[in-house]
Amino acid sequence: MSDIITLAHGSGGKLTHDLIRDIFIKHFSNDILTRAEDSAVLDVEAGRLAFTTDSFVITPVFFKGGDIGKLAVCGTVNDLAASGARPLYLGCGFIIEEAFPIRQLEEIAASMAETAAGCGVKIVAGDTKVVQRGAADKIFINTSGIGIIPEGINISASNAKPGDSVIITGTIGDHGCSILLEREMLGIKADIKSDCAALSGLTGSVLPLYPRLHVMRDPTRGGVAAALNEIASQSGVCIRLYENALPVREDVMGVCGLLGMEPLYMANEGKMLIIAPADISRGILDRLKKHEHGKDSAIIGEVLEAPSKRVLMTTLAGGDRIIEMPSGDQLPRIC
């Protein structure tokens, strides 16, 4: 096999088949994928299905705490987990730029396989396209995912109710800050790495004990601010945050302060927002803290009736600040 991707790898001929066999089948192999049919035929339990699709275009492709392959699996698994589903199957499509190193492609495939196996998910379908040099930025990955929603679970961004508590499962802004430092070469020394992680195990440890929780949302692009504004709008409520309760790493806060950026708007790839009735929020928090991905969980706010469709924050100085939906992108190509 060549050391780099060539246009012939996307031709559908021998090099395409060799690439699929020697990288994707090698790492993703399972009884469904190796049938090599035009569609994966899946056996699923009776009940409600959750289905999601996403695309990943991050720069750099390899970063502290992960790579585009790990990110693609985690992002898709977390979208399913946010609906209360148990993720089962993923499909993935690769758009690869001519001259991309095959060694790096194999590293990405191995990372995807390891991440999927770690959360009990099978990659059962895929596709590969190769485009001319300069027509893409190294590699793009599109994913789709399917999961089963257990009976009795009803999670939606429209379910937040006045009196609910707002929980975040860990520190805010780690992924966005990490990518910013690696990409922009700002000369700032900080030991920050992406929080990229699959959260189905975390949510799966909470839901059986607390099926009454109302909302889960992973705050990726646009960060916590965008996710909470979406929830406030869809539920017709006000969400109030407390600045002194926000878990933000000191080095992330320092970098954001230097650059005039706001951690609430930074992307996260391993955190979940949970909104639940106040009477069970402390129990949820205790459960989260027992999981490796929830040790820094915190109750950061509450849901109010008015002003509707607003996110407010009580600042350290005691005043109120409106947390707007972001109108632009602090850092594009983040996931």
C-alpha positions as CSV (number, residue, x, y, z in Angstrom):
1,M,0.0,0.0,0.0
2,S,1.2,3.6,-0.7
3,D,2.3,5.7,2.2
4,I,-0.2,8.4,1.3
5,I,-3.8,8.6,0.1
6,T,-4.1,9.0,-3.7
7,L,-7.1,9.7,-5.9
8,A,-7.1,6.0,-6.9
9,H,-8.0,5.1,-3.3
10,G,-11.4,6.7,-4.0
11,S,-11.9,5.1,-7.4
12,G,-13.9,2.0,-6.1
13,G,-11.2,-0.3,-7.5
14,K,-8.5,-2.4,-6.0
15,L,-6.9,0.4,-3.9
16,T,-10.3,1.3,-2.5
17,H,-10.9,-2.3,-1.4
18,D,-7.4,-2.6,0.0
19,L,-7.8,0.5,2.0
20,I,-11.1,-0.7,3.4
21,R,-9.7,-4.1,4.2
22,D,-6.4,-3.0,5.6
23,I,-7.6,-0.1,7.8
24,F,-11.3,0.0,8.3
25,I,-12.2,-3.7,8.4
26,K,-9.0,-4.3,10.3
27,H,-10.0,-2.0,13.1
28,F,-13.8,-1.9,13.0
29,S,-14.4,-5.6,12.3
30,N,-17.6,-7.1,13.7
31,D,-20.2,-9.6,12.4
32,I,-22.4,-6.9,10.8
33,L,-19.7,-4.8,9.1
34,T,-17.8,-7.8,7.6
35,R,-20.8,-8.9,5.7
36,A,-20.0,-6.0,3.4
37,E,-23.6,-5.4,2.3
38,D,-24.9,-2.1,0.9
39,S,-26.8,-1.6,4.2
40,A,-26.2,-2.8,7.7
41,V,-29.1,-5.0,8.9
42,L,-29.5,-4.5,12.6
43,D,-31.3,-6.4,15.3
44,V,-32.7,-4.0,17.8
45,E,-34.9,-4.2,20.9
46,A,-38.5,-3.2,20.9
47,G,-39.0,0.4,22.0
48,R,-38.1,3.9,20.9
49,L,-35.0,4.5,18.7
50,A,-32.8,7.6,18.9
51,F,-31.0,8.5,15.7
52,T,-28.5,11.3,15.2
53,T,-26.0,12.4,12.5
54,D,-23.0,14.7,12.8
55,S,-19.9,15.9,10.9
56,F,-16.4,16.5,12.2
57,V,-14.0,19.0,10.6
58,I,-11.6,19.9,13.4
59,T,-8.1,21.5,13.0
60,P,-5.7,20.2,14.2
61,V,-6.7,16.6,13.4
62,F,-4.6,15.3,16.4
63,F,-4.8,17.3,19.6
64,K,-4.0,17.0,23.3
65,G,-6.6,14.6,24.6
66,G,-7.8,13.1,21.3
67,D,-8.0,13.2,17.6
68,I,-10.8,13.6,15.0
69,G,-11.6,9.9,15.2
70,K,-12.1,9.8,18.9
71,L,-14.0,13.1,18.6
72,A,-16.4,11.6,16.0
73,V,-17.3,8.6,18.1
74,C,-17.6,10.6,21.3
75,G,-19.7,13.4,19.7
76,T,-22.1,10.9,18.2
77,V,-22.4,8.7,21.3
78,N,-22.9,11.8,23.5
79,D,-25.8,13.1,21.3
80,L,-27.5,9.8,21.7
81,A,-26.8,9.7,25.4
82,A,-28.3,13.2,25.8
83,S,-31.6,11.8,24.6
84,G,-31.5,9.1,27.3
85,A,-30.6,6.4,24.8
86,R,-28.1,3.5,25.1
87,P,-25.9,3.9,22.0
88,L,-25.7,0.7,19.9
89,Y,-24.5,1.3,16.4
90,L,-22.5,3.9,14.4
91,G,-22.0,4.5,10.7
92,C,-19.1,6.7,9.5
93,G,-18.2,8.3,6.2
94,F,-14.7,9.6,5.5
95,I,-13.8,12.4,3.1
96,I,-10.0,12.3,2.7
97,E,-7.7,14.7,1.0
98,E,-5.3,13.4,-1.5
99,A,-1.8,13.0,0.0
100,F,-3.1,12.4,3.6
101,P,-0.7,10.0,5.3
102,I,-2.1,6.5,5.5
103,R,-0.3,6.0,8.8
104,Q,-2.3,8.8,10.3
105,L,-5.5,7.4,8.8
106,E,-4.8,4.1,10.6
107,E,-4.2,6.0,13.9
108,I,-7.6,7.6,13.5
109,A,-9.3,4.3,12.7
110,A,-7.6,2.7,15.7
111,S,-8.7,5.5,18.0
112,M,-12.3,5.2,16.7
113,A,-12.3,1.5,17.3
114,E,-10.9,1.8,20.8
115,T,-13.4,4.5,21.8
116,A,-16.4,2.7,20.3
117,A,-15.4,-0.6,22.1
118,G,-15.1,1.3,25.4
119,C,-18.7,2.3,25.3
120,G,-20.1,-0.9,23.8
121,V,-20.8,0.5,20.4
122,K,-20.3,-1.2,17.0
123,I,-19.3,0.6,13.9
124,V,-21.4,-1.2,11.3
125,A,-21.4,0.8,8.1
126,G,-19.2,3.3,6.3
127,D,-18.0,5.0,3.2
128,T,-14.8,6.5,1.9
129,K,-14.3,9.3,-0.6
130,V,-11.0,10.9,-1.7
131,V,-10.9,14.5,-3.1
132,Q,-8.1,16.4,-4.8
133,R,-5.3,18.0,-2.8
134,G,-6.6,21.4,-1.6
135,A,-10.3,20.4,-1.9
136,A,-10.6,19.6,1.8
137,D,-8.5,20.1,4.9
138,K,-6.9,16.7,5.5
139,I,-9.9,14.6,6.6
140,F,-13.6,15.1,7.4
141,I,-15.7,12.5,9.1
142,N,-19.5,12.2,9.0
143,T,-21.2,9.9,11.5
144,S,-24.7,8.6,12.2
145,G,-25.7,6.8,15.4
146,I,-28.6,4.7,16.6
147,G,-29.6,3.9,20.2
148,I,-32.4,2.5,22.3
149,I,-34.3,4.7,24.7
150,P,-35.5,2.7,27.8
151,E,-39.1,2.7,28.7
152,G,-40.1,5.5,31.0
153,I,-37.4,8.0,29.9
154,N,-38.7,11.3,28.4
155,I,-35.8,13.7,28.0
156,S,-36.2,16.8,25.9
157,A,-34.9,20.4,25.7
158,S,-38.5,21.4,26.1
159,N,-38.9,19.8,29.5
160,A,-37.2,22.3,31.8
161,K,-39.6,23.4,34.6
162,P,-39.4,26.3,37.1
163,G,-37.8,24.9,40.3
164,D,-35.4,22.6,38.5
165,S,-31.7,22.6,39.2
166,V,-29.0,23.0,36.5
167,I,-26.0,20.6,36.7
168,I,-22.8,20.4,34.7
169,T,-20.8,17.2,34.8
170,G,-17.4,18.9,35.0
171,T,-15.1,21.8,34.2
172,I,-16.2,24.2,31.4
173,G,-14.3,25.2,28.3
174,D,-11.4,22.7,28.3
175,H,-11.8,21.5,24.7
176,G,-12.2,24.9,23.1
177,C,-9.3,26.3,25.1
178,S,-7.0,23.4,24.3
179,I,-7.7,23.6,20.5
180,L,-7.2,27.4,20.6
181,L,-3.8,27.1,22.1
182,E,-2.6,24.3,19.8
183,R,-3.9,25.9,16.6
184,E,-3.0,29.5,17.1
185,M,0.5,29.1,18.5
186,L,0.0,31.9,20.9
187,G,3.1,31.2,23.0
188,I,0.9,30.7,26.1
189,K,2.2,27.9,28.3
190,A,-0.7,26.0,29.9
191,D,-1.3,22.3,30.6
192,I,-4.8,22.2,29.1
193,K,-6.1,19.2,27.1
194,S,-9.4,18.4,25.5
195,D,-12.1,16.8,27.6
196,C,-13.1,14.6,24.7
197,A,-14.9,11.6,26.2
198,A,-17.9,9.3,25.6
199,L,-20.5,9.9,28.3
200,S,-22.9,7.1,27.7
201,G,-21.5,5.3,30.8
202,L,-22.0,8.4,32.9
203,T,-25.6,9.0,31.8
204,G,-26.3,5.3,32.0
205,S,-25.2,5.3,35.7
206,V,-27.7,8.0,36.5
207,L,-30.8,7.3,34.5
208,P,-31.9,4.0,36.0
209,L,-31.9,5.7,39.5
210,Y,-33.3,9.0,38.4
211,P,-35.5,8.5,35.3
212,R,-37.5,11.7,36.2
213,L,-34.7,14.1,35.1
214,H,-36.0,16.5,32.5
215,V,-33.2,17.6,30.1
216,M,-29.7,16.5,29.0
217,R,-27.6,18.4,26.5
218,D,-23.9,18.2,25.6
219,P,-22.6,21.8,25.3
220,T,-20.3,21.5,22.2
221,R,-20.1,24.4,19.7
222,G,-21.2,27.6,21.4
223,G,-20.5,26.0,24.8
224,V,-22.7,26.1,27.9
225,A,-24.1,29.5,26.9
226,A,-25.5,28.3,23.6
227,A,-26.9,25.1,25.0
228,L,-28.7,26.8,27.9
229,N,-30.2,29.5,25.6
230,E,-31.6,26.7,23.4
231,I,-33.1,25.0,26.4
232,A,-34.5,28.2,27.8
233,S,-36.1,29.0,24.4
234,Q,-37.6,25.6,23.8
235,S,-38.9,25.3,27.4
236,G,-40.1,28.9,27.6
237,V,-38.3,29.4,30.9
238,C,-35.5,31.5,32.5
239,I,-32.3,29.8,33.5
240,R,-30.3,31.6,36.2
241,L,-26.6,30.7,36.6
242,Y,-24.4,31.5,39.6
243,E,-20.9,32.6,38.6
244,N,-19.4,31.4,41.9
245,A,-20.7,27.9,41.2
246,L,-19.2,27.5,37.7
247,P,-16.4,24.9,37.6
248,V,-13.7,26.4,35.5
249,R,-10.0,25.3,35.6
250,E,-7.8,28.1,36.7
251,D,-5.6,27.9,33.6
252,V,-8.6,28.0,31.3
253,M,-9.9,31.1,33.2
254,G,-6.4,32.6,32.8
255,V,-6.2,32.0,29.1
256,C,-9.7,33.3,28.5
257,G,-8.8,36.4,30.6
258,L,-5.7,37.1,28.6
259,L,-7.5,36.8,25.3
260,G,-10.8,38.5,26.3
261,M,-12.8,35.3,25.8
262,E,-15.5,33.7,27.9
263,P,-15.4,30.1,29.2
264,L,-19.2,29.8,28.9
265,Y,-18.9,30.1,25.1
266,M,-16.0,27.6,24.8
267,A,-16.8,24.2,23.3
268,N,-16.9,21.1,25.5
269,E,-16.6,17.5,24.2
270,G,-16.9,15.5,27.4
271,K,-19.4,17.3,29.5
272,M,-23.2,17.0,29.9
273,L,-25.7,19.6,31.1
274,I,-28.5,18.0,33.2
275,I,-31.7,19.8,34.3
276,A,-33.7,17.9,36.9
277,P,-36.2,18.5,39.7
278,A,-34.5,20.1,42.7
279,D,-35.6,17.2,45.0
280,I,-33.4,14.7,43.1
281,S,-30.6,17.0,42.0
282,R,-28.4,16.3,45.0
283,G,-28.8,12.6,44.5
284,I,-27.9,13.0,40.8
285,L,-24.8,15.0,41.8
286,D,-23.6,12.4,44.2
287,R,-24.0,9.7,41.6
288,L,-22.2,11.7,39.0
289,K,-19.2,12.3,41.3
290,K,-18.7,8.6,41.6
291,H,-18.0,8.3,37.8
292,E,-14.6,9.1,36.3
293,H,-16.2,11.6,33.9
294,G,-18.3,13.3,36.6
295,K,-15.8,14.0,39.5
296,D,-16.0,17.7,39.0
297,S,-19.8,17.9,38.6
298,A,-21.6,20.9,40.2
299,I,-25.0,22.4,40.5
300,I,-24.6,25.7,38.7
301,G,-28.0,27.3,38.5
302,E,-31.8,27.0,38.6
303,V,-34.8,27.3,36.4
304,L,-37.2,30.1,36.9
305,E,-40.5,31.1,35.3
306,A,-39.5,34.6,34.2
307,P,-38.1,36.4,32.3
308,S,-38.9,33.6,29.8
309,K,-36.5,32.4,27.2
310,R,-33.6,34.1,28.9
311,V,-30.3,33.0,30.5
312,L,-29.1,35.2,33.4
313,M,-26.0,34.9,35.6
314,T,-25.6,36.3,39.1
315,T,-22.0,37.6,39.0
316,L,-19.4,37.5,41.7
317,A,-20.2,41.2,42.4
318,G,-23.9,40.3,43.0
319,G,-25.3,41.8,39.9
320,D,-27.2,40.2,37.0
321,R,-25.8,39.6,33.6
322,I,-27.6,38.4,30.5
323,I,-25.9,35.4,28.9
324,E,-26.8,35.9,25.2
325,M,-26.9,33.2,22.5
326,P,-23.5,33.6,20.7
327,S,-23.9,35.5,17.5
328,G,-20.6,34.2,15.9
329,D,-18.0,31.6,16.4
330,Q,-15.2,32.3,18.9
331,L,-13.1,29.6,17.2
332,P,-14.3,27.9,14.0
333,R,-13.5,24.4,13.0
334,I,-13.7,23.3,16.6
335,C,-15.4,19.9,16.2
